[in-house]
Amino acid sequence: MSVDVYLNFNGNCREAVEFYAEVFGTEKPRMMTFGQAPPNPEFPLQEDAKHLIMHARLDIDGSNVMFSDVFPGMPFVAGTNISLSIVNKDIEKIKSFFHKLKEGGTVGMELQETFWSKCYGSLKDKFGIDWQFNYDNGSMGM
């Protein structure tokens, strides 16, 4: 298991990922846009936001670095646009870490099934650090 870095951008994620891929000589990055995600009636997506990057990942010198644009309408503050991401094949570890880190913190999204993971959640811990948790059974693909 490793702790991965997740960087958020304000509409220029594609440009950033392509730049970092070139700088670090990685494979051509695969990117998923918000428009490629299944529609969610609770969060309707404006047409002009469908091209924004929902998720991309690069292996930079052995470290997993993930990227996305902020979801349209969500706040973006340069300097706080980073979170740490736990990706693990042990769902019980994910649940344990999540429940311990949420003590005194603020849950952004309770652990739940999403279209990309059987168990995903996010929170800000009591020290103000943003965390994401993803169960990876080997089918995440990105």
N, C-alpha and C positions, 0 to 999 in steps of 0.2 A: 504494500500500500504506500502511496505517496500523497502529499498534500500538493494540489495543483493551484496555479494562479489563474484567476479569471478576470480579464480586463473588459471594461465596458466603454463604448464609444458613443458619440453623439451624432450618428449618421455617417461617419467616415470609417466604419469598421473594415469594410472591404479594402479600402485604400491602405489602412494600417496593416492588415494581415498580409496583403500582397507585398508591401514594403518589407515587413519582418521576414517573410519567406525568402525574399531576395537577399536581404542582408545576411541571414544565417544559413543560406543555401539549403533550405528544406525542400521536401517534395512539394509539388503544387498543392496548395491547400484546397480542401473540400469545404464548401460553405453551404449552410442551410439558411434560407431567408424566412422571414415571418410569413410571407405569402405561401410558402411550401408547407406550413404547419396546418393541421386540421383546424377548421374554423371553430371558434368558441363564441357562442352568442353572448356570454357575459362580458367579453372583451372584443367587440367588433373592430376589425382592422380597416383603417382607411386605405383607399386604393394607393395613395402616394407613399405608404409605408411598407407595402408588400415586398419591395426590393431590399429593405434593410436586413442586415445579417442577424439571424437569431442565434446561430452557433457556428463557430469555426475552431479548429484546433491545429496547433503546430507542435512538432517535436523539435525543441530548440536545444541542441546539444545534450540530449538525454532528459530534458525537462518538458513536461506536458504543460503547454500554455494555451488557455482557451480564451475566446473572444466573442463579443456580441455588441450590437448596437443596443442602447436602452430601448425598452418597449415604448412605442409612441405614446406620448402623454406623461411618461414617468420622468421624474427629475433627473438631471445629469449635473454633477458637480465635479469638475476636474480636480483631481487629487484624491477624491474618495471613490473613484470609479474602479475599485479593485476588490475582489473577494477571494477567499481561499476555498478551494473545492475538494471535498473528500469523495473519491470515486472508489468503490470497493465491491468485491464479489460476495462479501459477507453481510447480508442484510441485518443481522443482529448487531453487528458492530456499528453500522450506520445508525440504527435506532438508538443504541446506547450513547454514541457520541452526540447525536442530535438532542436527546433528552437531557444530557448533562450540560451541554452548552447553552440550552435555552433557559436554564435557571438564572433568573435575574436579567435575562435578555428580552428581545422582542422577536417573535416569530413572524417572518414574512410570508411563509407558506408552510403549513403543517405537512408532515410526511404524507405523501399520497401517490397514487399511481398516475402517471402521465403517459402521453403517447410515446415518449422516448425512454421511460424507465418505469419499472414496477414500483419504485420507491424513490421519490424526490422530495426535498424540502429545503427551505432556506431560513436563515435567522441572522440577527445581529446579537452578538454575545454582550455580556454586561460590561465589556471593555470597549464596545463600539466596533468590533471586528465583524465584518460580514462573512458568513459561511454558506456554502451550498453543499448538499449531500445527494449523491447519485448512486443507486444500486446498479451495478453493471454485471449482468449475467452473461456477458459476451456478445450481446446482440445490439449494443448501443451504436456501433459502427462509426461514430465520429469521435 
